[in-house]
């Protein structure tokens, strides 16, 4: 029998690292669980992303990762394989490897998504492109993505979109 390094993790609201996100998403992410924190036998990362009204998560894909999205709050639209799908609280999506996808907040309030990615690594991307956030802080003015975002994507969990 193999010995696991997995450990119990309980994070209360405000305890997980958070990051303000640049345009076009704006809003913020909370990185709740990742391989370094859990020591899980099957590495994964999980958190939430809140997208401001009228904003979106640009089209992207994960060529070596599978992703689950669960809508917690708000209304939006998932654009997957050339088709638009409505999103509302309770909508759940499984995104296989290499499927281009984007998420658009079409509602009047925040769109909050719970994300789970296997294996992990998305938390590293969010930390590298965002700005640290403490619960209760006022949001910063919209800010641009880093100029080296393509390099950051390649070093974390993103593949290249077809041209």
MOCORVEN-V436992 format. One record per residue. N is the residue number from 0. RES is the residue in three letters. OMEGA is omega in whole degrees, 0 to 359 (NA if undefined). NEAR is the number of other C-alpha atoms within 10 Angstrom. D_CENTER is the distance of its C-alpha to the mean C-alpha in Angstrom with 1 decimal. Layout:
n={N N}
res={RES RES}
omega={OMEGA OMEGA}
near={NEAR NEAR}
d_center={D_CENTER D_CENTER}
This chain:
n={0 1 2 3 4 5 6 7 8 9 10 11 12 13 14 15 16 17 18 19 20 21 22 23 24 25 26 27 28 29 30 31 32 33 34 35 36 37 38 39 40 41 42 43 44 45 46 47 48 49 50 51 52 53 54 55 56 57 58 59 60 61 62 63 64 65 66 67 68 69 70 71 72 73 74 75 76 77 78 79 80 81 82 83 84 85 86 87 88 89 90 91 92 93 94 95 96 97 98 99 100 101 102 103 104 105 106 107 108 109 110 111 112 113 114 115 116 117 118 119 120 121 122 123 124 125 126 127 128 129 130 131 132 133 134 135 136 137 138 139 140 141 142 143 144 145 146 147 148 149 150 151 152 153 154 155 156 157 158 159 160 161 162}
res={UNK UNK UNK UNK UNK UNK UNK UNK UNK UNK UNK UNK UNK UNK UNK UNK UNK UNK UNK UNK UNK UNK UNK UNK UNK UNK UNK UNK UNK UNK UNK UNK UNK UNK UNK UNK UNK UNK UNK UNK UNK UNK UNK UNK UNK UNK UNK UNK UNK UNK UNK UNK UNK UNK UNK UNK UNK UNK UNK UNK UNK UNK UNK UNK UNK UNK UNK UNK UNK UNK UNK UNK UNK UNK UNK UNK UNK UNK UNK UNK UNK UNK UNK UNK UNK UNK UNK UNK UNK UNK UNK UNK UNK UNK UNK UNK UNK UNK UNK UNK UNK UNK UNK UNK UNK UNK UNK UNK UNK UNK UNK UNK UNK UNK UNK UNK UNK UNK UNK UNK UNK UNK UNK UNK UNK UNK UNK UNK UNK UNK UNK UNK UNK UNK UNK UNK UNK UNK UNK UNK UNK UNK UNK UNK UNK UNK UNK UNK UNK UNK UNK UNK UNK UNK UNK UNK UNK UNK UNK UNK UNK UNK UNK}
omega={181 180 182 175 180 181 176 177 174 179 177 178 179 183 183 176 179 182 169 182 180 174 14 182 190 179 185 174 169 180 189 183 176 184 180 182 186 187 185 178 177 188 178 171 181 177 177 172 177 183 181 177 179 182 182 171 187 180 180 174 177 185 180 184 171 186 173 177 175 180 179 187 172 181 180 181 173 176 188 175 176 180 178 180 180 177 176 182 181 177 181 180 169 183 179 178 172 176 177 180 174 181 185 176 180 183 181 181 180 172 181 181 168 178 176 182 183 347 185 176 182 179 178 178 182 179 184 180 185 175 182 181 171 181 179 177 174 180 177 171 178 181 184 173 177 180 179 184 179 178 179 178 182 181 182 192 186 172 180 175 175 180 NA}
near={3 4 6 9 9 15 10 8 11 11 9 8 9 13 13 16 17 24 22 25 28 20 17 18 22 25 23 23 27 26 22 24 23 23 18 13 13 18 17 17 11 11 17 22 24 22 21 20 26 24 27 23 20 17 20 23 18 15 15 18 23 23 16 13 20 19 21 16 20 19 21 19 18 21 21 27 19 19 17 15 10 8 9 15 12 13 25 18 15 12 15 16 14 12 18 15 15 18 17 21 20 16 24 25 24 19 17 12 14 20 29 25 26 19 22 22 23 19 17 22 21 24 24 18 17 24 18 17 20 21 16 15 19 16 13 7 7 8 13 13 8 14 14 13 14 13 9 9 13 12 11 17 20 12 13 17 21 21 20 14 14 8 3}
d_center={34.6 31.8 30.7 27.0 25.3 22.8 23.2 22.6 19.8 19.9 17.8 19.1 17.5 17.1 17.5 14.0 13.0 11.3 10.8 11.9 10.2 12.8 14.1 13.5 10.5 12.3 11.3 9.4 6.8 8.5 8.4 10.8 11.9 12.2 15.3 17.2 17.1 18.0 20.1 19.3 21.5 18.8 15.9 12.4 9.4 8.0 6.7 6.2 5.4 8.9 10.2 13.9 16.6 17.5 14.4 11.8 8.9 11.4 12.5 11.5 12.0 11.7 15.4 15.5 12.6 12.3 9.4 9.9 8.7 11.0 11.8 13.1 14.6 15.8 16.6 15.1 15.5 13.7 15.5 16.1 19.1 20.8 20.7 19.2 18.3 18.3 15.6 16.9 16.5 16.8 15.7 14.2 13.2 13.6 12.7 15.2 15.2 16.0 15.3 14.4 12.1 11.2 10.6 13.2 14.2 17.9 18.8 20.6 18.2 14.6 12.2 10.0 7.7 7.6 5.5 7.9 8.5 12.1 13.3 11.0 10.2 6.6 7.7 10.5 9.0 7.5 11.0 12.9 12.0 11.8 14.6 15.1 15.1 17.5 17.5 20.1 20.0 20.6 18.0 19.1 20.4 18.1 17.8 17.5 15.1 17.0 19.9 19.0 15.4 16.6 17.9 14.7 12.8 15.9 15.9 12.5 10.8 11.7 15.0 17.3 17.5 21.1 23.4}
